[in-house]
């Protein structure tokens, strides 16, 4: 793995990059969608529903968990996952604000050129 220079970017820029990197893989998007529709899903449910191998699903779950988007509940020997809605709302606001501010900046740039 290469050295990153995350320290030169602000917290918001790093948060946006981390979240978009996490949802930048179709398997992770599929996992999030499945869990949002089937609360308290375990890895076995995801393997059956998505069709990827268990180790692959586990690796993707670990990447999603890094962002805090998933809650885990232990029942017996199994881990069950649900969406952390507070984190989901935080990520949604962060991404939305980024695009709104970018669009406003673009509009201001176009206006100043006229």
Helices and strands as residue ranges (DSSP letters): G 6-8, H 11-22, H 26-37, E 41-42, H 43-50, H 54-66, E 70-75, E 78-83, H 85-113
